Amino acid sequence: MQEEVKVAAGKLKDTLKALVREGNVRRVVIRNAEGRTLLDMPLTAGIAGAVLAPFWVAVTGVVALAKEFTVVIERHDGAVVKAD
């Protein structure tokens, strides 16, 4: 199941942190306003801490590239989709 969410640069990191905490996200793709993929990161249930450090560094670098992003969220089957 896939979901797309439009996010401003200032809210990108908070949105991604919330998704990681949910635990049912399989993959996250970050695209700029033109639809170009900037980051495509698979997430595995149970990962945390130091394993995510490179992910957060990449997110910080991506934020400098644009003002608005589309986050494509791929969830595990049977997941409930929450709207913000």
N, C-alpha and C positions, 0 to 999 in steps of 0.2 A: 504494500500500500504506500502511495506517495502523496505528499502534501507540499504545497508551496506557500511560503510566507514572505511578504515584503517587509524589509526591516531597514531602518535608518542606521547609518554607520555608528552612531552613539549607542544604539541598543543591541548591536550585533553580538557582542561578547556576552551580555546578560541573557539574550535569547538562547545562545548556544549552551551556556552553562545550565539553563533550565532544561534544555533537551537532553543533555548528558545525564542529569540527575534523574530524569524519567526512567531511564534504563531500558526502554523498549525501542530505542532508535538504533537502526542497523547501519545507516549511512547518512552523511550530511554533505550536500553539495552547495557551495556558495557561488552565486553568479552575480555579475555586475548588471547595471541597468540595461545594457545592450544584449544581455543574455550569454555573455562569454563566461565560461567556467573559470573561476579563480582558484578554487580549492575543492577537492573531492576527497573526502576522508571517510573510510569505513570505521565504524565504532562497534566494538564487541561488548556484549554484556559483561559487566564486572571490571572493566578497565577503569583505572583512576590514578591519581597522583602523578608520579614521574612519567608514566606511560603517555599521559596526555600533554606533557610539557611541550613537545614539538608542535602539537596541534594548536596550542594557545599562542605560541610564537608566530606560527603561520597566520592565525586569525589577526593578531596585532598588525602584522605587515599588510594584510589585505585591507584593513580598515583605512589605511592611508591612501588607497587607490580610488575610492569612490565615496559618494554620499549616501547611496541607496543600493541595497542588495536584495536578491531573491534567494531565500534559503529553501532548498529542496530537501525534504525530510523523508527518508525511506524507513518505515517502521516494520517490526516483526509482524507476521500475520496474526490477525485477531486482536490487534491493538486498538484502543479507543483513541480517537483523534480529539484533542482539546483545542478550542479556539481561544485566542488571547483577547 
